[in-house]
Amino acid sequence: MANIVITGANRGLGLEMAKQYAAEGWDVIGTAREPDEASELAAIDGVTVLPLDASDDASIDRFVQELGDGPIDLFVNNAGVYGPSDFDRGQWLDLFNVNVIGPVRLATALKDHVTKAADGKMVVLSSQVGSIAENDSGSMIYYRTSKAAVNQAWHSLTQQWQDDGLTLAMLHPGWVQTDMGGENADLTPQESVKGMRAVIDGLSPDRNGKFYDQSGREIPW
């Protein structure tokens, strides 16, 4: 049975992703900072809920130990935050800790697990606003910089691990009706996740290290 690790799976896109992969028969490991409050996630057949705070190295180490040594077919770093609207040095640093440092630390910690899978993949949920080429409006500087940084970091991992049989990609889920996207967004979580799953299914070594949206369009850097 194929298995997947999804961070921040207790709500929004992470929860919908857990639902869809579990419905397809995958063994889903969904993480939450407060597992006791992730009742909707825990109620899904085929889902195991584990505690994880990706901004804390000790929490990451405990999580990896609890996983054991088995293979992971797909790692999806979904967890992320929007950050401050106005300049606040501390909150900006906290934003980078969650959106950039955490995903890279997790990817590094899980590399051996994903390498054991026959077709191991790692995906980080990024955002189109992290594209420098498509930034024609400014604003959202703090969130934009965190997503541009995680794109660069993820692409760098692709280059470092190109001989290890892994496929990595960055995905923009689209403008989605979540707490972050708001009720006027273009896509439902179901539509966004269905599209991202199709993109993930189509990932191959020749598409390694690329940046796509949920429709499969490659987004320029």
N, C-alpha and C positions, 0 to 999 in steps of 0.2 A: 504494500500500500504506500502511495506517495505521501509525503508529509511536508508541512509548511509551518514556518514560524512567522507570526505577524505581531509586530509590536504595536502598542496602543490600540488593542483590538476590542476594547470595552465600549466604544462608541463610534459614531460616524462611519467613515470609509473602512476603518479597520474592522468594525463589527460586521458591516455588510460583506467584506471580503471573507471573514470567517464563515458567515452563513453560506456564501456561494461555494467556497471550496469544500466545506463539510458536506453540502448537498451533493457534490460530485464524488463523494467517497474518500476525500483526503483526510488524513489524520492531522488535525489542526492544533497547534500550540499557540494560544493567544495570550499576550501579556497585558498586564495592567498594573499600575502603581499600587492600587488598592483592590486586590482580588475579591475581597469580601463585598465590594460595591459593584462588582461586575456580574450581576445576577443574570442579565439578558445573555451575556456571552456564555456563562456557565451552563445555561439551559439548552444550548445547542448540542445535539447529538454529534459525537465525534470530536468535541473540543475539550482540550485540557487547558485550564487557566493557571498561569504561573506569574508570580510577582516579579516585576522588573521596573527599576527606575534607571533609564539609560543615561541619566546625568550623574550617576553614582557608580564608581568603579567597583566598589564592594558588592553592590547589587548585581552588577553584570557578572562578576565572578561567581556569585551564588547561583545565578540563573544558569550559567553554562554548566556548573557542576550538577545541577538538578536535571539538566537535559540528558546527561550521560554521554556515551561515545558514539551513538548511532548516527547514520547519515541524515542530512537535511536536504531535501530536493529543492526547496525554495525558501529563501529568507526575504521577507518583505519588511523593510523599515518604514512603517507608516507613522509612527509617533512623531509629533512635531507641534510647535506652538507658533503663534503669530507674533508675539512680542509687543514692544511698546509702540505707541503712536507718535510720541514726542521723545526728544532726546533724553535718555537716561542711561548713563554709562553702565551701571550695574545690570539693568534689565537687558541691555544689548549683549553684554557678556553672557548672561544667563541664556539668552536666545541662541547664541552660538554653541553653548554647552549642550543644549538639547538638540538643535537642528543639524549640527555639524560634527562636533566631537563625539557625541553619543553614537550616531550611526557608524562612524568610522571605527570606533572602539569595538562595537558589536560585530561589525563585519570581520574585523581582525580576529576576534575571539571565536567566531563561528566558522572561520575559513576551513579548518580541518574537517568539520562536520559536513559542510557543503561539498568539499572536494571528494568525500567518500561516495556521494551520489553519482549515479551514472550520467546525469545531465544537470549538474548543480547550477542554480541561478541565484543571484542576489539583486534585489531591486530596492531602490530608495524612492519614496514618493517626494518629488521635488515640486517645482512650480514654474510655469511659463515666465513668471515675473523675475526668475533668476537669470533669464536670458539677457545678456547685454545688448545683443543685436536687435532684440525686439522691444527694448525699453524706449518708448517714444512718449512717455507721459511722466516719468519721474515718480516721486512719492514712494511710500512704503520702503524707504531706504533700508530700514533695519531688517525687515523680512526678506527683501530682495537680496541683500548682501549675504544673508545666511544661506539662501537657496543657491546663489551663485557659488558660494564656497563649498557646499556639499556636492554640487555637480563636479567641481574641479577635483575634490578629494576622491569621489567615486571613480572618476575617469582615471585618476592616478593609480588607484587600486587595480583597475583594469590592466594598466600597463605593467604594474609590478607582478601581477598574477597571470599574465597571458600564457604562460606555459603550464598552468596548473589545471586546465580543463574547465574553468569556471566561465560563466557568462554573466556580466553585470550590465545594468541599465538604470537610467534615471527616468521616472515617469511623472508627467503632469496629468493629474486626474481630470482636468477641466474645471470649469466653474460649477461647483456642486452644491446642492441644497443641504448643507451641513451647518453646524453652529458657526463655523468660520465663514462659509460661503453665503449664508443667508437664504431666506425663502424665495428670493427672486432669481436665484441662479438658474443656469440653463439646463443642468442635468440633475436627475435624481441620483442618490447613491447607487441604486441598482444599475442604472444605465452606465454610470462611470466605471463601476467595478467590472461589469460585463465587458466593457471596452478594454480596460487594462488587462483583464485576464486573457483576452485575445492577443494583445500585444506580447504579453509574457509568454504565451504558448508559442508565438512565432519567433522568439529570440533564438539566435544561433550565433556561432562564433564570428561570422562575418558582420553581425550587428552588435558586437561587443562594445561596451563603453559609450553607447549612443544615448541621446536624450529625445524621448518621444512623448506625445500626448496620448490621451486615451483612444483616439481615432487611428493611431499609428503614424501620424505625421511626425517627421523628424524635426525637432526644434533647433534652430541655429544657436550657437553659443552667444 
